[in-house]
Each structure stands twice: as C-alpha cells, then as structure tokens.
Amino acid sequence: ILLPAIVLLLLAAVRTRVDTQIHPAQSHIQKDMFVEVGKGISPNFQQVLESLLDKREYLAFAPDTNETRMMIDVVSIKFPILKLVSIVYKDELELETYIRSDAYGTCNDVRNCSNPKIKGAIVFYEQGPQSFDYSIRLNHTWAFSGFPDVTTIMDTNGPFLNDLELGVSSVPTMQYSFSGFLTLQQMVDSFIILIAQQPELNSNAKTVKLPLLGLSDTDFSLKVPWTQFNPTNIRIAPFPTREYTDDQFQAIVKEVMGILYLLGFLYPVSRLISYSVFEKEQKIKEGLYMMGLKDGIFHLSWFITYALQFAISSAIITACTMDNIFKYSDKTLVFAYFFIFGLSAIMLSFFISTFFKRAKTAVAVGTLSFLGAFLPYYTVNDEGVSMILKVLASLLSPTAFALGSINFADYERAHVGLRWSNIWRDSSGVNFSACLLMMILDTLLYCAIGLYFDKVLPKEYGLRYPWNFIFKKDFWRKKKVVNNCSSGFKVKTAGKSSESEGNLLGQDTFNPAIEAISLDMKQQEIDGRCIQIRNLHKVYATKKGDCCAVNKLQLTLYENQILALLVIEGTSGNFLITKEVCGCNGDLNLELPTEVIDKRRS
C-alpha cells in the first residue's frame, strides 16, 4: 500500500532541490519583438509571387465573381506576376474538393496545368460595397524541415489564450510573418481601402477595363493609384505577459514521470499475481469451490480486497503530493487518476494470472509483462502521432497511465493544474479525459477476457469449458430452479430419454459433465480394477408427490484415490454411502477377485 506513496514522496523531495526562477510581469514591448511586414523575415508581395513562380505553385481565389476577377486585374497593375500564379475557383467547396482529391498536384511540370499545387487561398464571403469578409488559408505543409508545427500555432479556431504558455513566445509571430500570411493580409486590406475610396470602381466591376492591363476600351480609370493606400510600415508584436515562476522540475521529469509512477505500482502488482496463482497451485481455490463457494464471489472478494488497498494508497498519494507535485491540480482528479489505474492494474494482474499454474513463473513473467505494457508509450508520446494510435496504445493501461502524466506535467508547469473543467483540452498532443476513459475501458476489458480465459484455458483441476460456451443459450438464459418433488414426476430409466438442449459444457442437462481422466485410470477401467456407478436413480414418495433424491448419478472409484462425496445431509447421503435403501434403477459394476468374495462369505 505504501510503496507507490513512497515513490511519489521521493519525487517530491527531488522537486525541492530544483531551483525556480521568477520572471517579472512584462508590460512593455521590447524593440526586438517587433516584426515589420514586408521586411526582414517577412517577404513582400513581390517576393511571395516570385517564390510561387519559381516553385510552380499557385495562389487561389474564390468565389469566381466579377469582383474577384476585378481585384486580380487591379492588383496586377503593380504586380504582373499575379496573373501567372493565380487561379480562380467557383467557390470554397470546389477548392476544398480539389485539394482533397487524388488529382491534386499531379501535373506540375507544365505551366497553366489544370492540377496545380496551392500554396495559399483567399476566400471572400462578402465583397462590398459596405462590408467585406474574407479568410486567408495557407497550406500547412509549406514549412521547411525543423520549423515549428504550424498546424497547432496557426489554428484560428482554437482558444485565443493558451494557459499553458508562459512568457513571450516568438514562434507564432515568426510563423505568421515568414509564411507570407501577413503580406497577403496587407495586400487584401490595401485593396479594400482602395475600393472604399473608389465606390464607382466596385459598382462597375462588371465592365471595368484598366489601360495598364493592355486593354483597348476603357470605361473607367483609377482616380488614385491603389498603392497610395498601402501603409509604409506595418509592425506586429506580442501582448504583454504576467509574472510567472519558471519551475523546471515538471519540464525535466516530464518524459520519465510515467515510468517513475509505474515503478511504485510494480511490487503490489507482482504480489497480486503471485497470490492469485499461489491459490491455484496449492489447490486452495478448488477447495473453496468444493465447499460451495461460487465463482463470482471468489473473484469479487479478490477485487474488493485489492480495490480497498489501492484506494488507501491513492488517498495517501493525494495527501502527500497536494502541496508539491500536484499543487495546482484538483485533488479529487489526482485521486481518481491513481485509483482508476489501480483498478485496471488489478484486472490486468488477474488476466495475466490465468496463463500460469506456478506462482514463481507467474511473478517473473507477469511483472515483466506489466512493465512491457508501458513500452508503447515511447512510440506514441510524440505530438505528431495521431490520436487514434494513442487510443489504440492505451488499450494497455500502463501506457494510458503514462500518457496522462504528460498532462499533469504540462498543467502543473503552467501553474494552472488539471481540473475537471479542462481535462478535455489537449496538451502535448494528449487528451487527459481520453486517458481516464481508456483506463476504465481497460478495467472492464481485462475483467471480461480474464474471466473467459479462466474458464477455457487448460488447468490441472476443475472443469474446462469449451471455447464457444459464451455463444450458447444456457450462458445468457437465466437458470431455473428445478423442483424435484412434484405429483406428476415420472421416473425415466437410463438410456430411454435425454434432454435435447445441451448445457454450457456440451452435455445433457441431467447428465453432468464428467471430468477427464488419466491414462492410468482408463487402464483400471479396462482391467476391471475400479467401481463404476452408472445412472443411479432414486425417487421417494412424499405427500407432495414423488421426490427425486438421486438423479442419474455417474461415479467411478479408482485405486489409490480418496473419494470425497459432498451431498446434502439426509436420505440421499445415506442412500449413496450406506446403501440402506435400494435404488429404483441403475447399474453397479463390481469386479472383485474370487478369493476376496470367498473370504467375505466365510
């Protein structure tokens, strides 16, 4: 019980030795935080177009309206290359359909190919004259190797404030500027300002022809060059930040925290596997079954015993770490995290124990198997791994447990803490709620598979069920209590009638399954060195009617074996043991040596 808590206490002691650094609030904007659009790392529009031309990529526009084509014509006055690298789609749906199609980018060797690669897209939803609404969409695969992930930082649908980010991060600013996003935004905004100053240009978008485009007829000419509304300097800078303490402990142990937590549970799991197999090895389990203990009660007793132990252990862990390792997290969530894993560990141990008959072998192999179930964590803990693969890996509860430790490290380092309100948010590509749900699913899954294997796997004692017993009706149908005493009871002699429905073991309902015997026992039957009772039947007449005390008993007594006959105290026991009452029907085969019979007669 205390070992997991001791491991966590050691981690808490290590945490106290890690220095923390206090960063004061930064309310002003430093000079080196500015990024100027069109200068430095931010390319100007001409450079963006030249890059598209060199790489044979295109800038898409949608929808295909007169206003859209007029915009391309107007901007092409200053940037003629735009005509060569622009392509117009009917609407946004057509653009997305093409990008998702197999034909995307398949014809890139010839200019003006019908299947070009799209670097970015400008999609209009409103095109004036009073209101403009548009979006700039970039191909997230544009980044070079080693560049930070643009799919997470440039996600405009995500939260506006990232609670897990401490201090100022220059990465988002660099991505927006380096990708050309700010340059495209500057170009579109400048054009919108021009349209606002030239309302007749928008109203005549259907017939406008510009002399600078080389067209012969001119219905309209610009009064003011559109570049006049292009601001000379546009700069962006991050928002100020609050004061925070940089605790490097969580960042340092983040990658190894899962295995450290797991080591604390290694010994309790090994003991659970050992004790479970030890009961089978020493025949304690079969002895309890012989005394009338039901299978479900036996397994439930083990589960309750260890569930209470893990509950106490989880409570101790929560109390010991509430002011250090999990200072900012919800304490009930911390308890649930460790307790649910404890339940899954119980069921995983039970599942592993079904494969073994010797306790020492089970401990050695089972402990390594439990530890090996953690190894997929190192394959799926990367942010780039899809959530589907992480969920599949979480079918191993130690992996799900280790993935959850990543969320604790991220939220504790940010001084936010994991709470029931934010467990649905991803951090480092991991969703904590998914980890909890997968551990609950693992608990149920291990329990079901363990119970199944406990029935069907070969074992030294007890009955072995067929592999398909769960597909039979008797497994799902509620068992009915048979009343052996009735006025209409009819005695059926052996061999004249049998039930049509088979039970779970594939035997007749009134013919219980016979345990498999060894070759030596079979030889005794051949040699006649055993006592065989077949279909022994006894019915008593009572006031309620005929009452069946012994129903088609099948029994064979072999040499050098002790017979333990468990019967309800009463007439049936006397009938079987002392033979004070004659049987109604059945056979008793005795083959004794002649000299034994003569001695008994004398």
C-alpha positions as CSV (number, residue, x, y, z in Angstrom):
1,I,0.0,0.0,0.0
2,L,2.7,2.5,1.0
3,L,5.2,1.7,-1.8
4,P,3.5,3.9,-4.5
5,A,3.3,6.8,-2.0
6,I,7.0,6.4,-1.1
7,V,8.0,6.7,-4.7
8,L,5.9,9.9,-5.0
9,L,7.5,11.2,-1.8
10,L,10.9,10.7,-3.3
11,L,9.9,12.7,-6.4
12,A,8.6,15.5,-4.1
13,A,12.0,15.5,-2.3
14,V,13.7,15.9,-5.7
15,R,11.4,18.7,-6.6
16,T,12.5,20.7,-3.6
17,R,16.1,20.6,-4.9
18,V,15.2,22.2,-8.3
19,D,15.7,25.9,-8.4
20,T,12.9,28.1,-9.6
21,Q,13.2,31.4,-11.5
22,I,10.8,34.3,-11.1
23,H,10.0,36.3,-14.2
24,P,8.5,39.7,-13.6
25,A,5.5,41.0,-15.5
26,Q,6.4,42.4,-18.9
27,S,4.0,45.3,-19.6
28,H,6.1,47.0,-22.3
29,I,7.0,45.9,-25.8
30,Q,10.7,45.5,-26.4
31,K,12.3,46.6,-29.7
32,D,13.4,43.2,-30.8
33,M,9.8,41.8,-30.5
34,F,8.6,43.9,-33.5
35,V,8.2,42.2,-36.9
36,E,7.8,44.6,-39.8
37,V,5.5,43.3,-42.6
38,G,7.3,43.0,-46.0
39,K,10.8,43.4,-44.4
40,G,13.3,41.2,-42.7
41,I,11.9,37.7,-42.3
42,S,8.5,38.8,-43.7
43,P,8.7,38.7,-47.5
44,N,7.0,41.5,-49.5
45,F,4.3,40.7,-52.0
46,Q,6.6,40.7,-55.0
47,Q,8.9,38.2,-53.3
48,V,5.9,36.0,-52.5
49,L,4.8,36.0,-56.1
50,E,8.3,35.2,-57.4
51,S,8.6,32.3,-54.9
52,L,5.3,30.9,-56.3
53,L,6.5,31.2,-59.8
54,D,9.8,29.5,-59.1
55,K,8.2,26.6,-57.2
56,R,5.3,26.4,-59.8
57,E,2.7,26.9,-57.1
58,Y,-0.5,28.9,-57.2
59,L,-2.4,31.4,-55.2
60,A,-6.1,30.5,-55.3
61,F,-9.1,32.9,-55.2
62,A,-12.8,32.1,-54.5
63,P,-15.5,32.6,-55.4
64,D,-15.5,33.2,-59.1
65,T,-17.2,36.6,-59.3
66,N,-16.7,39.8,-61.2
67,E,-15.4,41.4,-58.0
68,T,-12.8,38.7,-57.5
69,R,-11.5,38.9,-61.1
70,M,-11.5,42.7,-60.9
71,M,-9.4,42.5,-57.8
72,I,-6.8,40.3,-59.6
73,D,-6.8,42.8,-62.5
74,V,-6.3,45.8,-60.3
75,V,-3.5,44.2,-58.2
76,S,-1.8,43.0,-61.4
77,I,-1.2,46.6,-62.4
78,K,1.7,46.8,-59.9
79,F,2.4,43.0,-59.7
80,P,2.0,41.5,-63.2
81,I,3.3,38.1,-62.0
82,L,0.0,37.7,-60.1
83,K,-1.7,36.9,-63.5
84,L,0.7,33.9,-63.9
85,V,0.3,32.4,-60.4
86,S,-3.4,33.0,-59.7
87,I,-6.2,30.6,-60.2
88,V,-9.9,31.2,-59.5
89,Y,-12.4,28.6,-58.2
90,K,-16.1,28.7,-58.4
91,D,-16.5,28.6,-54.6
92,E,-14.7,27.4,-51.5
93,L,-16.3,23.9,-51.7
94,E,-14.8,23.4,-55.2
95,L,-11.4,24.5,-53.8
96,E,-11.5,22.0,-50.9
97,T,-12.8,19.2,-53.1
98,Y,-9.9,19.6,-55.5
99,I,-7.3,19.8,-52.6
100,R,-8.7,16.6,-51.1
101,S,-8.8,14.8,-54.5
102,D,-6.2,12.3,-55.8
103,A,-5.5,14.6,-58.7
104,Y,-4.1,17.4,-56.5
105,G,-0.7,18.5,-57.7
106,T,-0.3,15.6,-60.2
107,C,0.5,17.9,-63.1
108,N,3.3,20.2,-62.0
109,D,5.7,20.1,-64.9
110,V,3.8,22.3,-67.3
111,R,2.8,25.9,-66.6
112,N,-1.0,26.5,-66.5
113,C,-1.6,22.9,-65.5
114,S,-5.2,22.1,-64.5
115,N,-4.0,20.3,-61.4
116,P,-1.6,22.8,-59.7
117,K,-0.3,22.9,-56.2
118,I,-1.9,25.5,-54.0
119,K,0.3,27.5,-51.6
120,G,-2.5,29.7,-50.3
121,A,-6.0,30.8,-50.9
122,I,-8.0,34.0,-50.4
123,V,-11.7,33.2,-50.0
124,F,-14.3,36.0,-49.9
125,Y,-17.7,35.7,-48.2
126,E,-18.7,39.4,-48.6
127,Q,-17.3,41.7,-51.3
128,G,-18.7,45.1,-50.5
129,P,-19.6,47.7,-51.1
130,Q,-20.4,48.3,-47.5
131,S,-19.0,45.1,-45.9
132,F,-16.0,42.9,-46.7
133,D,-15.5,39.5,-45.2
134,Y,-12.6,37.1,-46.2
135,S,-10.3,34.5,-45.0
136,I,-6.7,33.7,-45.8
137,R,-5.9,30.0,-45.9
138,L,-2.4,28.6,-46.1
139,N,-1.1,25.1,-47.0
140,H,0.4,23.9,-43.7
141,T,2.9,21.7,-45.5
142,W,4.8,24.8,-46.7
143,A,7.2,24.8,-43.7
144,F,10.7,23.6,-44.1
145,S,12.2,20.7,-42.0
146,G,12.8,21.7,-38.4
147,F,10.3,24.6,-38.5
148,P,7.8,24.6,-35.6
149,D,4.5,22.9,-36.1
150,V,2.2,25.4,-37.9
151,T,-0.9,23.3,-37.5
152,T,-1.1,24.0,-33.8
153,I,0.0,27.6,-33.6
154,M,-1.8,29.0,-36.7
155,D,-5.1,27.4,-35.7
156,T,-7.5,30.3,-35.6
157,N,-10.3,28.1,-34.4
158,G,-8.5,27.3,-31.1
159,P,-8.6,29.2,-27.8
160,F,-7.5,32.8,-28.0
161,L,-5.4,32.4,-24.9
162,N,-3.1,29.5,-24.2
163,D,-2.9,29.0,-20.4
164,L,-0.1,26.6,-20.8
165,E,2.2,29.1,-22.4
166,L,4.5,31.1,-20.0
167,G,6.2,34.3,-21.1
168,V,6.6,35.6,-24.6
169,S,6.9,33.2,-27.5
170,S,8.3,34.5,-30.7
171,V,7.3,31.4,-32.7
172,P,3.7,32.4,-33.6
173,T,4.9,35.8,-34.8
174,M,7.7,34.3,-36.8
175,Q,5.3,31.8,-38.4
176,Y,2.7,34.4,-39.4
177,S,5.4,36.6,-40.9
178,F,7.7,34.0,-42.5
179,S,4.8,32.2,-44.2
180,G,3.6,35.3,-46.1
181,F,0.3,35.4,-44.2
182,L,0.8,39.0,-43.1
183,T,1.9,40.0,-46.6
184,L,-1.3,38.6,-48.1
185,Q,-3.4,40.3,-45.5
186,Q,-1.7,43.6,-46.2
187,M,-2.4,43.3,-49.9
188,V,-6.1,42.4,-49.5
189,D,-6.6,45.2,-46.9
190,S,-5.0,47.7,-49.1
191,F,-7.3,46.7,-52.0
192,I,-10.4,47.0,-49.7
193,I,-9.3,50.5,-48.7
194,L,-9.0,51.4,-52.3
195,I,-12.5,50.1,-53.1
196,A,-13.9,52.1,-50.2
197,Q,-12.3,55.2,-51.7
198,Q,-13.4,54.4,-55.2
199,P,-17.1,53.2,-54.9
200,E,-17.7,53.6,-58.6
201,L,-15.0,51.0,-59.2
202,N,-16.9,48.4,-57.3
203,S,-20.2,49.3,-58.9
204,N,-18.8,49.0,-62.4
205,A,-16.8,45.8,-61.6
206,K,-18.6,44.1,-64.5
207,T,-17.4,46.4,-67.2
208,V,-14.2,48.0,-65.8
209,K,-11.2,47.8,-68.0
210,L,-7.8,49.2,-67.0
211,P,-5.4,50.7,-69.5
212,L,-2.4,49.4,-67.7
213,L,-3.6,45.9,-68.4
214,G,-3.2,46.5,-72.2
215,L,-6.9,46.5,-72.9
216,S,-8.2,48.7,-75.8
217,D,-11.5,50.0,-74.5
218,T,-11.6,52.0,-71.2
219,D,-14.8,52.5,-69.4
220,F,-13.2,53.6,-66.2
221,S,-9.8,54.6,-64.9
222,L,-8.4,54.8,-61.4
223,K,-8.5,58.3,-59.9
224,V,-6.0,57.5,-57.2
225,P,-3.3,54.8,-57.5
226,W,-4.2,51.9,-55.2
227,T,-0.7,51.8,-53.8
228,Q,-1.4,55.1,-52.1
229,F,-3.4,53.2,-49.6
230,N,-0.6,50.7,-48.9
231,P,0.8,51.7,-45.5
232,T,4.5,52.3,-45.4
233,N,5.2,50.4,-42.2
234,I,3.2,47.7,-40.5
235,R,4.5,46.1,-37.4
236,I,3.2,43.4,-35.1
237,A,4.3,42.5,-31.6
238,P,3.1,40.0,-28.9
239,F,0.9,41.0,-26.0
240,P,2.4,41.8,-22.6
241,T,2.8,38.9,-20.2
242,R,2.1,38.4,-16.5
243,E,4.6,37.5,-13.8
244,Y,5.3,33.8,-13.5
245,T,7.6,31.3,-11.9
246,D,9.6,29.0,-14.1
247,D,9.6,25.6,-12.4
248,Q,11.9,23.4,-14.4
249,F,11.1,20.2,-12.4
250,Q,8.0,19.4,-14.4
251,A,9.8,20.0,-17.7
252,I,12.8,17.8,-16.6
253,V,10.8,14.8,-15.4
254,K,8.0,15.1,-17.9
255,E,9.4,12.3,-20.2
256,V,10.2,9.9,-17.3
257,M,7.4,10.7,-14.9
258,G,5.2,7.9,-16.3
259,I,7.8,5.2,-15.7
260,L,8.5,6.6,-12.2
261,Y,4.9,6.5,-11.2
262,L,4.7,3.0,-12.7
263,L,7.6,1.7,-10.6
264,G,5.6,2.4,-7.5
265,F,2.9,0.0,-8.6
266,L,5.3,-2.7,-9.7
267,Y,5.6,-4.5,-6.4
268,P,1.8,-4.5,-5.5
269,V,1.1,-5.9,-8.9
270,S,3.7,-8.7,-8.6
271,R,2.2,-9.7,-5.2
272,L,-1.3,-9.8,-6.6
273,I,-0.2,-12.1,-9.5
274,S,1.7,-14.3,-7.0
275,Y,-1.1,-14.7,-4.5
276,S,-3.6,-15.4,-7.3
277,V,-1.6,-18.1,-8.9
278,F,-0.5,-19.5,-5.5
279,E,-4.1,-20.3,-4.6
280,K,-4.4,-22.3,-7.8
281,E,-1.1,-24.0,-7.2
282,Q,-1.9,-25.1,-3.6
283,K,-5.4,-26.1,-4.6
284,I,-6.9,-23.6,-2.2
285,K,-9.2,-22.3,-4.9
286,E,-10.6,-25.7,-5.7
287,G,-11.0,-26.4,-2.0
288,L,-13.2,-23.4,-1.7
289,Y,-15.2,-24.4,-4.7
290,M,-15.8,-27.8,-3.2
291,M,-17.2,-26.2,-0.1
292,G,-19.8,-24.4,-2.2
293,L,-18.1,-21.0,-2.9
294,K,-19.5,-19.5,-6.1
295,D,-17.0,-18.5,-8.8
296,G,-18.3,-14.9,-8.9
297,I,-18.0,-14.4,-5.2
298,F,-14.4,-15.7,-5.3
299,H,-13.3,-13.2,-7.9
300,L,-15.3,-10.4,-6.3
301,S,-13.5,-11.0,-3.0
302,W,-10.1,-10.5,-4.6
303,F,-11.3,-7.4,-6.4
304,I,-12.7,-5.7,-3.3
305,T,-9.7,-6.6,-1.2
306,Y,-7.2,-5.0,-3.6
307,A,-9.5,-2.2,-4.6
308,L,-9.6,-1.1,-1.0
309,Q,-5.8,-1.3,-0.8
310,F,-5.4,0.8,-3.9
311,A,-8.0,3.3,-2.7
312,I,-6.0,3.8,0.5
313,S,-2.8,4.1,-1.5
314,S,-4.3,6.7,-3.8
315,A,-5.6,8.7,-0.9
316,I,-2.1,8.7,0.7
317,I,-0.5,9.8,-2.6
318,T,-3.0,12.6,-3.0
319,A,-2.4,13.8,0.6
320,C,1.4,13.6,0.2
321,T,1.6,15.5,-3.2
322,M,-1.1,18.1,-2.8
323,D,1.4,20.8,-1.9
324,N,4.3,20.0,-4.2
325,I,4.0,17.8,-7.3
326,F,0.2,18.3,-7.8
327,K,-0.1,21.7,-6.2
328,Y,-2.4,23.3,-8.7
329,S,-4.5,20.3,-9.8
330,D,-7.8,19.2,-8.4
331,K,-7.2,16.8,-5.6
332,T,-10.2,14.6,-6.5
333,L,-8.9,14.3,-10.0
334,V,-5.5,13.2,-8.7
335,F,-7.2,10.6,-6.6
336,A,-9.3,9.4,-9.5
337,Y,-6.2,9.2,-11.7
338,F,-4.3,6.8,-9.4
339,F,-7.3,4.9,-8.2
340,I,-8.6,4.1,-11.7
341,F,-5.2,2.9,-12.7
342,G,-5.1,0.7,-9.6
343,L,-8.4,-0.9,-10.7
344,S,-7.0,-1.5,-14.2
345,A,-3.8,-3.0,-12.6
346,I,-6.0,-5.4,-10.6
347,M,-7.7,-6.7,-13.7
348,L,-4.5,-6.8,-15.7
349,S,-2.9,-8.9,-13.0
350,F,-5.9,-11.2,-12.9
351,F,-5.8,-11.5,-16.7
352,I,-2.0,-12.4,-16.6
353,S,-2.5,-14.9,-13.8
354,T,-4.9,-17.0,-15.9
355,F,-2.0,-18.2,-18.1
356,F,0.1,-19.7,-15.3
357,K,0.0,-22.7,-12.9
358,R,3.1,-21.9,-10.9
359,A,3.5,-18.8,-8.7
360,K,7.2,-18.2,-9.2
361,T,6.9,-18.4,-13.0
362,A,3.9,-16.1,-12.9
363,V,5.7,-13.4,-10.8
364,A,8.7,-13.4,-13.1
365,V,6.8,-13.3,-16.4
366,G,3.8,-11.3,-15.2
367,T,5.9,-8.5,-13.7
368,L,7.9,-8.2,-17.0
369,S,4.6,-8.2,-19.0
370,F,3.2,-5.5,-16.8
371,L,6.3,-3.4,-17.3
372,G,6.4,-4.2,-21.0
373,A,2.8,-2.8,-21.4
374,F,4.3,0.6,-20.7
375,L,6.8,0.5,-23.6
376,P,4.4,1.6,-26.4
377,Y,4.4,5.0,-24.5
378,Y,7.7,5.9,-26.0
379,T,6.3,5.3,-29.5
380,V,3.1,7.4,-29.2
381,N,4.1,10.2,-26.8
382,D,5.2,12.5,-29.7
383,E,2.8,15.3,-30.6
384,G,2.9,14.3,-34.2
385,V,1.4,10.9,-33.5
386,S,-2.4,10.7,-34.3
387,M,-4.9,10.4,-31.5
388,I,-6.1,7.1,-33.0
389,L,-2.8,5.5,-32.4
390,K,-2.6,6.8,-28.9
391,V,-6.0,5.4,-28.1
392,L,-5.0,2.0,-29.5
393,A,-1.8,2.1,-27.5
394,S,-3.9,3.0,-24.4
395,L,-5.6,-0.4,-24.6
396,L,-2.6,-1.2,-22.4
397,S,-3.4,0.6,-19.2
398,P,0.2,1.4,-18.2
399,T,0.6,3.3,-21.5
400,A,-2.7,5.2,-20.8
401,F,-1.5,5.9,-17.3
402,A,1.9,7.3,-18.6
403,L,0.2,9.4,-21.2
404,G,-1.9,11.0,-18.5
405,S,1.2,12.0,-16.6
406,I,2.2,14.3,-19.6
407,N,-1.0,16.4,-19.0
408,F,-0.2,16.7,-15.3
409,A,3.3,17.9,-16.1
410,D,2.2,20.5,-18.6
411,Y,-0.6,22.0,-16.5
412,E,1.5,22.0,-13.3
413,R,4.3,23.8,-15.0
414,A,1.9,26.4,-16.2
415,H,0.5,26.9,-12.7
416,V,-2.9,26.1,-14.0
417,G,-3.4,22.5,-12.8
418,L,-5.6,19.8,-14.2
419,R,-9.2,20.2,-13.2
420,W,-12.5,18.6,-14.2
421,S,-13.2,21.6,-16.4
422,N,-10.1,21.4,-18.6
423,I,-9.5,17.6,-18.9
424,W,-11.0,17.8,-22.4
425,R,-8.3,20.1,-23.6
426,D,-5.2,18.6,-25.3
427,S,-1.7,19.4,-24.2
428,S,1.4,18.0,-26.0
429,G,-1.0,16.0,-28.2
430,V,-2.6,14.1,-25.3
431,N,-6.1,14.4,-24.0
432,F,-6.4,13.6,-20.3
433,S,-10.1,12.6,-20.5
434,A,-9.3,10.0,-23.1
435,C,-6.6,8.6,-20.8
436,L,-9.1,8.2,-18.0
437,L,-11.8,6.7,-20.2
438,M,-9.3,4.3,-21.7
439,M,-8.2,3.1,-18.2
440,I,-11.9,2.5,-17.3
441,L,-12.4,0.6,-20.6
442,D,-9.2,-1.4,-19.9
443,T,-10.5,-2.4,-16.5
444,L,-13.7,-3.8,-18.0
445,L,-11.9,-5.4,-20.9
446,Y,-9.3,-7.2,-18.8
447,C,-12.0,-8.4,-16.5
448,A,-14.1,-9.9,-19.3
449,I,-11.1,-11.5,-21.1
450,G,-9.7,-12.8,-17.8
451,L,-12.9,-14.5,-16.8
452,Y,-13.2,-16.1,-20.2
453,F,-9.6,-17.4,-20.2
454,D,-10.1,-18.7,-16.7
455,K,-12.9,-21.0,-18.0
456,V,-11.3,-22.2,-21.3
457,L,-7.6,-22.4,-20.7
458,P,-6.2,-25.9,-19.7
459,K,-5.9,-26.3,-15.9
460,E,-4.9,-29.1,-13.6
461,Y,-8.1,-29.2,-11.6
462,G,-11.7,-28.4,-12.3
463,L,-13.7,-28.5,-15.4
464,R,-12.6,-26.8,-18.6
465,Y,-15.2,-25.1,-20.7
466,P,-15.3,-25.2,-24.5
467,W,-14.1,-22.0,-26.3
468,N,-17.6,-21.2,-27.5
469,F,-19.5,-21.6,-24.3
470,I,-20.4,-17.9,-24.3
471,F,-22.3,-18.3,-27.6
472,K,-24.7,-20.9,-26.1
473,K,-28.2,-20.1,-24.9
474,D,-27.6,-21.5,-21.4
475,F,-24.9,-18.9,-20.8
476,W,-27.3,-16.0,-21.3
477,R,-30.5,-17.6,-20.1
478,K,-31.5,-17.3,-16.5
479,K,-31.2,-20.6,-14.7
480,K,-34.4,-22.0,-13.4
481,V,-34.6,-23.8,-10.0
482,V,-35.8,-27.3,-10.6
483,N,-38.2,-28.7,-8.1
484,N,-37.5,-32.4,-7.9
485,C,-40.7,-33.1,-5.9
486,S,-44.0,-33.0,-7.9
487,S,-47.2,-35.0,-8.2
488,G,-46.6,-35.6,-11.8
489,F,-43.0,-36.8,-11.6
490,K,-42.1,-39.6,-13.9
491,V,-39.2,-41.9,-13.4
492,K,-37.1,-42.2,-16.6
493,T,-34.8,-45.1,-16.8
494,A,-31.3,-44.7,-18.0
495,G,-30.8,-44.7,-21.7
496,K,-34.5,-44.2,-22.6
497,S,-34.8,-40.4,-22.5
498,S,-32.5,-37.5,-22.7
499,E,-32.7,-33.7,-22.8
500,S,-32.5,-32.1,-26.3
501,E,-30.8,-29.0,-25.1
502,G,-27.1,-29.1,-24.2
503,N,-25.7,-27.2,-21.3
504,L,-22.7,-24.9,-21.3
505,L,-20.3,-27.9,-21.3
506,G,-22.0,-29.6,-24.2
507,Q,-23.6,-32.3,-22.0
508,D,-27.2,-33.2,-21.4
509,T,-29.0,-31.1,-18.7
510,F,-29.5,-34.1,-16.4
511,N,-26.1,-35.7,-17.3
512,P,-23.4,-33.6,-15.6
513,A,-20.0,-33.3,-17.3
514,I,-17.5,-36.0,-16.4
515,E,-14.0,-34.8,-15.6
516,A,-11.3,-36.0,-17.9
517,I,-9.3,-38.9,-16.5
518,S,-5.7,-40.0,-16.9
519,L,-4.4,-43.0,-19.0
520,D,-3.8,-44.9,-15.8
521,M,-7.4,-44.5,-14.8
522,K,-8.6,-45.6,-18.2
523,Q,-6.4,-48.8,-17.8
524,Q,-8.0,-49.5,-14.5
525,E,-11.4,-49.4,-16.2
526,I,-10.2,-51.8,-18.9
527,D,-8.7,-54.2,-16.3
528,G,-11.8,-54.0,-14.1
529,R,-9.9,-52.6,-11.1
530,C,-12.5,-49.9,-10.2
531,I,-16.0,-49.5,-9.0
532,Q,-18.4,-47.9,-11.6
533,I,-21.9,-46.5,-10.8
534,R,-23.9,-45.6,-13.9
535,N,-27.2,-43.7,-14.0
536,L,-28.1,-44.4,-10.3
537,H,-31.6,-43.1,-9.7
538,K,-33.7,-42.9,-6.5
539,V,-37.2,-41.4,-6.1
540,Y,-39.1,-41.2,-2.8
541,A,-42.9,-41.0,-2.4
542,T,-43.9,-38.0,-0.4
543,K,-47.1,-36.1,0.4
544,K,-46.2,-33.6,-2.3
545,G,-45.6,-36.4,-4.8
546,D,-42.6,-38.3,-6.0
547,C,-39.4,-36.6,-5.0
548,C,-36.1,-37.4,-6.8
549,A,-33.2,-37.7,-4.3
550,V,-30.5,-39.1,-6.7
551,N,-30.8,-38.3,-10.3
552,K,-28.8,-40.4,-12.8
553,L,-25.5,-40.4,-10.8
554,Q,-22.4,-41.2,-12.7
555,L,-19.5,-42.2,-10.4
556,T,-16.3,-44.2,-10.8
557,L,-14.0,-45.1,-7.9
558,Y,-10.3,-45.7,-8.7
559,E,-7.4,-47.3,-6.9
560,N,-5.2,-45.3,-4.6
561,Q,-7.6,-42.3,-4.6
562,I,-9.6,-40.8,-1.7
563,L,-13.3,-40.2,-2.5
564,A,-14.9,-37.1,-1.1
565,L,-18.6,-37.1,-1.6
566,L,-20.4,-33.9,-0.9
567,V,-24.2,-34.3,-0.6
568,I,-26.9,-32.5,1.3
569,E,-27.4,-34.2,4.7
570,G,-30.4,-36.6,4.6
571,T,-31.7,-39.6,2.7
572,S,-29.7,-39.1,-0.4
573,G,-26.4,-39.2,1.5
574,N,-27.5,-42.3,3.4
575,F,-28.6,-43.9,0.2
576,L,-25.3,-43.3,-1.6
577,I,-23.0,-44.2,1.3
578,T,-24.6,-46.9,3.3
579,K,-27.0,-48.3,0.7
580,E,-29.6,-48.7,3.3
581,V,-32.3,-48.1,0.7
582,C,-32.4,-49.9,-2.6
583,G,-32.2,-47.9,-5.7
584,C,-35.1,-47.6,-8.2
585,N,-32.9,-48.3,-11.2
586,G,-29.2,-48.1,-12.4
587,D,-26.2,-50.3,-12.6
588,L,-23.4,-51.1,-10.1
589,N,-20.4,-52.9,-11.7
590,L,-18.1,-54.7,-9.2
591,E,-15.3,-57.0,-10.4
592,L,-13.6,-58.4,-7.3
593,P,-11.1,-61.3,-7.2
594,T,-12.8,-64.6,-6.3
595,E,-10.7,-65.2,-3.2
596,V,-12.0,-61.9,-1.8
597,I,-15.6,-62.9,-2.3
598,D,-14.9,-66.3,-0.7
599,K,-13.3,-64.8,2.4
600,R,-16.2,-62.4,2.9
601,R,-18.7,-65.3,2.7
602,S,-16.7,-67.2,5.3
